Amino acid sequence: MDLTGPIHDILVVFLGLALILGSLGVVLFTNPIYSAFSLGLVLVCISLFYILLNSYFVAAAQLLIYVGAINVLIIFAVMFMKGSEYSNDFYLWTVGDGVTSLVCTSILFLLITTISDTSWYGIIWTTKSNHIIEQDLISNVQQIGIHLSTDFFLPFELISIILLVALIGAITMARQ
């Protein structure tokens, strides 16, 4: 997407805020349905980031696979649960929460330190014409298709069988 500097920066800031709020919603909501919807918001924001980076195929794959399949499967699984199962044993703070918050906070500070200490001067930003980008995209999509139908055929089919078994299990649980 060819946008001017200020418009691009404003979109990045709004998408970043939506991504942060959505991820906080995933973690902080006690109702798992709201957490699953917040996860959908996070995945859509990531897809929109890919669109801003001119990576349309990855954005479409993100929407189809993660939002369209995995997040919908999570929502169905949460909806099949009974409401009393996840609200009876709710503790405000546990030892595991303290350890997790300590580890996550230390990783955050480590990432901030690494990013601020990295010299970004050596990274070369190149711009290509749209025609060359489209040719590269078509070539990359063809390469992905070739790899899925040759090298990764067995894992690809196993994943589809696992998803089919999960769908049949969900339907069986819903009927009971």
Order of alpha helices (4+ residues) and beta strands (2+ residues): alpha-alpha-alpha-alpha-alpha-alpha-alpha
